[in-house]
Amino acid sequence: MVTAWPFFDEEHRAFSAGLGNWLSDARVLDDERQAEASCRAWVRALAENGWLRACVPGTFGGLRAELDVRTLCLAREALAYRSALADFAFAMQGLGSAPIALFGGAELQRRYLPNVANGRCVAAFALSEREAGSDVAALATRARRDGDVYVIDGEKSWISNAGIADLYVVFARTSEDGAKGLSAFAVDASSAGCSAGRRIETISPHPLGTLRFDSCRVPAARRIGEEGEGFKVAMATLDVFRSTVGAAAVGFARRALDESVTHARSRRLFGSTLGALQLTQAAIAAMATDLDASALLVYRAAWMKDSRAARVTRESAMAKWFATEAAGRICDRAVQLFGGRGVTRGEIIERLYRDVRALRIYEGASEIQQIVIAKQTLEA
């Protein structure tokens, strides 16, 4: 178990063991055909059993005084091992509220964070647009100051929890000064002029869609950080959560390896087991090594962040890039070992193969992570 490694304290180990035990007994709707209902059910269950407390600081009902990245990673690894929708529900409560936890004023924090922890507020992170995904500085959604309010106009795309969230952290342009012209806002889903648009269907279904802002008036007090700090808010948030994406990849990959090992031990062919074949052993060895390397990179980055490192941009990018790419390789090998069952809908391996693919794209595609790593290394 990763908690045997020196990155963790006893609280981490107790949290990981407790969550694992709870998941083994949890009875939650987990149906891709009813993704929205499933995600709501997971948010309720995670909140009722105290697991969402990992998503907020202690002052607002959290487990620790400040956001603890190792705890977030342990949670996402365990949840991804069990269910992509469970991981998604937890991750969005963290990602959607972290800008407020990290940069919000006291009033904003009191308004939203306790309800994120108790599950009464479903959160979302509204950054991407149709023409601004990897290039955050290209955002076109605008927020114009009008006295004590901002008026937001524009459209967001690929927004997780679109349509079911109560809170959207929205990034919009407040000036033409490139990345320095962005600002962040806490927008209630019930605000006039804020509406969910079309649903976006993906190979691993979850609530995903577009958001529309038509002269949506947001109190200036709901701005997160100072005007012009939106890019900083977004990047600092991703600095935390990119490691957790890697942790989710580790969870998916660990499940794929465990299923593959069980299958290789029991599947009979050519008078012996699948696991007796040298090519199978080579595949299992590569999968196990990829998995351990991924976990080490993920938990190193998380430990560094929790150890008060100012920024872990390079380390979190490495963790996200390597772990998500490795999970793709591991799940692909698992499909091959399972043969026809590996591509049969309803099989665990087929689901895992679809679940891991998006991780190499969201919160910074693999190519973006490589650019970040190279830039950080060249400028060191």
C-alpha positions as CSV (number, residue, x, y, z in Angstrom):
1,M,0.0,0.0,0.0
2,V,1.3,3.5,-0.8
3,T,0.5,4.7,2.8
4,A,3.4,2.5,3.9
5,W,5.7,5.0,2.1
6,P,7.4,7.8,4.1
7,F,5.2,10.5,2.5
8,F,2.4,10.0,5.0
9,D,1.6,10.5,8.7
10,E,-0.9,8.5,10.9
11,E,-3.8,10.7,9.9
12,H,-3.2,9.9,6.3
13,R,-3.1,6.2,7.0
14,A,-6.2,6.3,9.0
15,F,-8.1,8.3,6.4
16,S,-7.0,5.9,3.6
17,A,-8.0,2.8,5.6
18,G,-11.3,4.3,6.6
19,L,-12.3,5.4,3.1
20,G,-11.3,2.0,1.7
21,N,-13.4,0.2,4.3
22,W,-16.4,2.5,3.6
23,L,-16.1,2.0,-0.1
24,S,-16.2,-1.7,0.2
25,D,-19.7,-1.4,1.8
26,A,-21.0,1.7,0.2
27,R,-24.3,1.3,-1.7
28,V,-24.5,4.2,-4.1
29,L,-26.2,4.5,-7.5
30,D,-23.4,4.2,-10.0
31,D,-25.0,4.2,-13.5
32,E,-23.4,5.8,-16.5
33,R,-26.9,6.1,-18.0
34,Q,-27.9,8.2,-15.1
35,A,-24.7,10.1,-14.6
36,E,-26.2,13.3,-13.1
37,A,-28.3,11.3,-10.5
38,S,-25.3,9.1,-9.7
39,C,-23.0,12.2,-9.1
40,R,-25.6,13.8,-6.8
41,A,-25.9,10.5,-4.9
42,W,-22.1,10.3,-4.5
43,V,-21.9,13.9,-3.3
44,R,-24.6,13.1,-0.7
45,A,-23.0,9.9,0.4
46,L,-19.5,11.3,0.6
47,A,-20.8,14.3,2.6
48,E,-22.9,12.3,5.0
49,N,-19.9,10.1,5.9
50,G,-17.5,13.0,6.3
51,W,-15.2,12.4,3.3
52,L,-15.9,15.8,1.6
53,R,-14.3,17.5,4.7
54,A,-11.0,16.8,2.9
55,C,-12.0,19.4,0.3
56,V,-12.1,22.4,2.6
57,P,-9.8,24.0,5.3
58,G,-10.5,23.2,9.0
59,T,-12.1,26.5,9.9
60,F,-15.0,25.6,7.6
61,G,-15.4,22.0,8.7
62,G,-12.4,20.5,7.0
63,L,-10.2,17.6,8.2
64,R,-7.0,19.7,8.5
65,A,-6.2,23.3,9.1
66,E,-5.4,23.8,5.4
67,L,-6.1,21.9,2.2
68,D,-3.9,18.8,2.4
69,V,-2.9,17.5,-1.1
70,R,-1.9,14.1,0.1
71,T,-5.3,13.5,1.6
72,L,-6.9,14.7,-1.7
73,C,-4.7,12.3,-3.6
74,L,-5.4,9.4,-1.3
75,A,-9.1,10.0,-1.7
76,R,-9.0,10.2,-5.5
77,E,-6.9,7.1,-5.8
78,A,-9.3,5.1,-3.6
79,L,-12.5,6.5,-5.3
80,A,-11.1,6.0,-8.8
81,Y,-10.3,2.4,-8.0
82,R,-14.0,1.9,-7.1
83,S,-15.9,4.3,-9.5
84,A,-15.1,7.0,-12.0
85,L,-18.3,8.8,-11.0
86,A,-17.3,8.7,-7.3
87,D,-13.9,10.2,-8.2
88,F,-15.5,12.8,-10.3
89,A,-18.0,13.9,-7.6
90,F,-15.3,14.3,-5.0
91,A,-12.8,16.0,-7.4
92,M,-15.3,18.6,-8.5
93,Q,-16.1,19.5,-4.9
94,G,-12.4,20.2,-4.4
95,L,-11.6,21.8,-7.7
96,G,-14.8,23.9,-7.7
97,S,-14.2,25.4,-4.3
98,A,-10.4,25.5,-4.0
99,P,-10.1,29.1,-5.6
100,I,-12.3,30.3,-2.7
101,A,-10.4,28.4,-0.1
102,L,-7.1,29.6,-1.5
103,F,-7.9,33.2,-2.5
104,G,-11.4,34.1,-1.4
105,G,-12.2,36.6,1.3
106,A,-13.6,35.6,4.7
107,E,-17.2,36.3,3.7
108,L,-17.0,34.2,0.5
109,Q,-15.4,31.4,2.4
110,R,-18.1,31.4,5.1
111,R,-20.8,31.5,2.5
112,Y,-19.7,28.5,0.4
113,L,-17.1,26.3,2.0
114,P,-19.2,24.7,4.9
115,N,-21.8,23.8,2.3
116,V,-19.3,22.2,0.0
117,A,-18.2,20.0,2.9
118,N,-21.7,19.1,3.9
119,G,-22.8,18.4,0.3
120,R,-25.5,21.1,0.2
121,C,-23.4,23.1,-2.4
122,V,-22.3,21.2,-5.6
123,A,-19.3,23.1,-7.0
124,A,-17.9,23.6,-10.5
125,F,-14.8,25.2,-12.1
126,A,-15.8,27.2,-15.2
127,L,-12.6,28.0,-17.0
128,S,-12.6,26.5,-20.5
129,E,-14.2,27.9,-23.6
130,R,-14.6,26.6,-27.1
131,E,-11.6,28.6,-28.3
132,A,-9.7,28.7,-25.0
133,G,-8.8,25.3,-23.5
134,S,-5.1,24.9,-23.2
135,D,-4.5,28.6,-23.9
136,V,-6.2,30.2,-20.8
137,A,-5.1,33.7,-21.8
138,A,-7.4,33.5,-24.8
139,L,-10.6,33.6,-22.7
140,A,-13.3,35.7,-24.4
141,T,-16.0,35.7,-21.6
142,R,-16.1,39.3,-20.2
143,A,-16.9,40.8,-16.9
144,R,-17.7,44.6,-17.0
145,R,-17.7,46.6,-13.8
146,D,-20.9,48.5,-13.2
147,G,-20.9,50.1,-9.8
148,D,-20.9,47.5,-7.1
149,V,-21.6,44.6,-9.5
150,Y,-19.9,42.9,-12.5
151,V,-21.9,42.1,-15.6
152,I,-20.7,38.9,-17.2
153,D,-21.3,37.9,-20.8
154,G,-20.0,34.9,-22.7
155,E,-20.1,31.1,-23.0
156,K,-18.1,28.4,-21.3
157,S,-17.6,24.9,-22.6
158,W,-16.6,21.5,-21.3
159,I,-17.7,22.5,-17.8
160,S,-18.0,19.6,-15.4
161,N,-21.2,19.7,-13.3
162,A,-22.8,22.1,-15.7
163,G,-26.5,22.0,-15.0
164,I,-26.2,20.4,-11.6
165,A,-23.8,22.8,-9.8
166,D,-25.0,25.3,-7.2
167,L,-21.8,27.3,-7.5
168,Y,-19.7,28.1,-10.5
169,V,-16.2,29.6,-10.1
170,V,-16.1,31.6,-13.3
171,F,-13.1,33.1,-15.0
172,A,-13.7,36.1,-17.2
173,R,-11.8,38.9,-18.9
174,T,-11.9,42.3,-17.1
175,S,-9.3,44.0,-19.3
176,E,-7.4,43.5,-22.5
177,D,-4.0,42.9,-20.7
178,G,-3.6,39.2,-21.8
179,A,-3.3,36.8,-18.9
180,K,-3.2,39.7,-16.5
181,G,-6.6,40.8,-17.7
182,L,-8.5,37.9,-16.2
183,S,-10.5,37.8,-12.9
184,A,-12.4,35.1,-11.0
185,F,-15.9,35.2,-9.6
186,A,-18.1,33.0,-7.4
187,V,-21.4,32.8,-9.3
188,D,-24.6,31.2,-7.9
189,A,-26.2,28.9,-10.4
190,S,-29.6,30.6,-9.6
191,S,-28.2,34.1,-10.8
192,A,-30.3,35.7,-13.5
193,G,-28.5,35.5,-16.8
194,C,-26.6,32.3,-15.8
195,S,-27.9,29.2,-17.6
196,A,-26.7,25.7,-18.5
197,G,-26.7,24.9,-22.2
198,R,-26.3,21.7,-24.2
199,R,-25.1,18.5,-22.6
200,I,-21.8,17.2,-23.9
201,E,-21.5,13.4,-24.2
202,T,-18.2,11.7,-23.7
203,I,-16.8,8.1,-23.8
204,S,-16.8,8.1,-20.0
205,P,-20.2,9.8,-19.1
206,H,-20.4,12.4,-16.4
207,P,-22.3,15.7,-16.1
208,L,-20.5,17.9,-18.7
209,G,-21.8,20.8,-20.8
210,T,-21.9,24.5,-21.7
211,L,-22.7,27.5,-19.6
212,R,-24.2,30.8,-20.9
213,F,-23.9,34.2,-19.3
214,D,-26.2,36.9,-20.6
215,S,-25.8,40.1,-18.7
216,C,-25.4,38.1,-15.5
217,R,-25.0,40.5,-12.6
218,V,-22.6,39.4,-9.9
219,P,-21.9,41.4,-6.8
220,A,-18.3,42.8,-6.7
221,A,-17.9,41.2,-3.3
222,R,-18.1,37.8,-5.1
223,R,-14.9,38.4,-6.9
224,I,-12.2,36.0,-5.8
225,G,-8.9,37.7,-5.2
226,E,-8.1,41.1,-6.8
227,E,-9.2,42.2,-10.2
228,G,-6.6,40.9,-12.7
229,E,-5.6,37.9,-10.6
230,G,-7.8,35.4,-12.3
231,F,-4.9,33.7,-14.1
232,K,-2.9,33.4,-10.9
233,V,-6.0,31.9,-9.1
234,A,-6.5,29.4,-11.9
235,M,-2.8,28.3,-12.1
236,A,-2.4,28.1,-8.3
237,T,-5.5,25.9,-8.1
238,L,-4.3,23.6,-10.9
239,D,-0.9,23.5,-9.1
240,V,-2.8,21.6,-6.3
241,F,-5.2,19.5,-8.4
242,R,-2.9,18.3,-11.2
243,S,-1.3,16.0,-8.6
244,T,-4.8,14.7,-7.7
245,V,-5.5,13.9,-11.4
246,G,-2.4,11.8,-11.3
247,A,-3.7,10.1,-8.2
248,A,-7.0,9.2,-9.9
249,A,-4.9,7.7,-12.8
250,V,-3.1,5.6,-10.2
251,G,-6.5,4.4,-8.8
252,F,-7.8,3.4,-12.3
253,A,-4.4,1.8,-13.2
254,R,-4.2,-0.2,-9.9
255,R,-7.7,-1.6,-10.5
256,A,-6.7,-2.6,-14.0
257,L,-3.5,-4.3,-12.7
258,D,-5.4,-6.1,-9.9
259,E,-8.0,-7.4,-12.3
260,S,-5.3,-8.5,-14.8
261,V,-3.4,-10.4,-12.1
262,T,-6.5,-12.2,-11.0
263,H,-7.4,-13.0,-14.6
264,A,-3.8,-14.2,-15.4
265,R,-3.8,-16.6,-12.5
266,S,-7.2,-18.2,-13.3
267,R,-7.4,-18.1,-17.1
268,R,-6.5,-21.6,-18.5
269,L,-5.0,-22.0,-21.9
270,F,-2.4,-24.3,-23.6
271,G,-2.4,-26.6,-20.6
272,S,-1.5,-24.0,-18.1
273,T,-2.5,-20.4,-17.0
274,L,-2.2,-17.2,-18.9
275,G,0.2,-16.0,-16.2
276,A,2.6,-18.8,-17.0
277,L,3.3,-17.3,-20.4
278,Q,6.5,-15.1,-20.5
279,L,4.8,-12.5,-22.6
280,T,2.1,-12.1,-20.0
281,Q,4.7,-11.8,-17.3
282,A,6.5,-9.1,-19.3
283,A,3.2,-7.2,-19.6
284,I,2.5,-7.6,-15.8
285,A,6.0,-6.4,-15.0
286,A,5.7,-3.3,-17.2
287,M,2.3,-2.5,-15.7
288,A,3.5,-2.9,-12.1
289,T,6.6,-0.7,-12.7
290,D,4.6,2.0,-14.4
291,L,2.1,2.0,-11.5
292,D,4.8,2.3,-8.8
293,A,6.6,5.1,-10.7
294,S,3.3,7.0,-11.1
295,A,2.5,6.7,-7.5
296,L,5.9,7.9,-6.4
297,L,5.8,11.0,-8.7
298,V,2.2,11.8,-7.5
299,Y,2.9,11.5,-3.8
300,R,6.3,13.3,-4.0
301,A,4.5,16.3,-5.6
302,A,1.7,16.2,-3.0
303,W,4.2,15.9,-0.1
304,M,6.2,18.8,-1.4
305,K,3.1,21.0,-1.6
306,D,2.0,20.0,1.9
307,S,5.6,20.7,3.1
308,R,4.9,24.4,2.2
309,A,6.8,24.5,-1.1
310,A,5.8,27.8,-2.6
311,R,5.1,26.2,-6.0
312,V,5.3,22.7,-7.3
313,T,4.5,23.5,-10.9
314,R,7.3,21.2,-12.3
315,E,6.6,18.3,-9.9
316,S,2.8,18.4,-10.3
317,A,3.2,18.6,-14.1
318,M,5.5,15.5,-14.0
319,A,3.1,13.6,-11.8
320,K,0.1,14.4,-14.0
321,W,1.8,13.7,-17.3
322,F,3.5,10.5,-16.3
323,A,0.7,9.0,-14.3
324,T,-2.0,9.6,-16.8
325,E,0.0,8.4,-19.8
326,A,1.1,5.3,-17.7
327,A,-2.6,4.6,-16.8
328,G,-3.4,4.6,-20.5
329,R,-0.6,2.0,-21.1
330,I,-1.7,-0.1,-18.2
331,C,-5.3,-0.2,-19.2
332,D,-4.4,-0.9,-22.8
333,R,-2.3,-3.9,-21.7
334,A,-5.2,-5.1,-19.5
335,V,-7.6,-5.0,-22.5
336,Q,-5.1,-7.1,-24.4
337,L,-4.8,-9.7,-21.6
338,F,-8.6,-10.0,-21.4
339,G,-9.0,-10.4,-25.1
340,G,-12.6,-10.2,-26.3
341,R,-13.8,-9.5,-22.7
342,G,-11.6,-6.5,-22.6
343,V,-13.7,-4.7,-25.3
344,T,-17.1,-6.0,-24.2
345,R,-19.4,-3.3,-22.7
346,G,-20.2,-4.0,-19.1
347,E,-16.8,-5.5,-18.3
348,I,-14.6,-3.7,-15.7
349,I,-11.6,-3.5,-18.0
350,E,-13.6,-2.0,-20.9
351,R,-14.9,0.7,-18.5
352,L,-11.5,1.5,-17.2
353,Y,-10.1,1.8,-20.7
354,R,-12.7,4.5,-21.4
355,D,-12.4,6.2,-18.0
356,V,-8.6,6.9,-18.2
357,R,-8.6,8.5,-21.6
358,A,-9.8,11.9,-20.6
359,L,-7.2,12.3,-17.9
360,R,-4.5,13.0,-20.5
361,I,-6.5,16.0,-21.7
362,Y,-8.3,17.8,-18.8
363,E,-6.5,20.2,-16.4
364,G,-3.7,20.5,-18.9
365,A,-3.1,18.1,-21.8
366,S,0.0,15.9,-21.8
367,E,1.6,18.2,-24.3
368,I,1.1,21.2,-22.1
369,Q,2.6,19.4,-19.2
370,Q,5.7,18.7,-21.3
371,I,6.0,22.3,-22.1
372,V,5.7,23.3,-18.5
373,I,8.3,20.8,-17.3
374,A,10.8,21.8,-20.0
375,K,10.3,25.5,-19.3
376,Q,10.7,25.0,-15.5
377,T,13.8,22.9,-16.1
378,L,15.5,25.3,-18.6
379,E,14.9,28.3,-16.4
380,A,16.0,26.6,-13.1
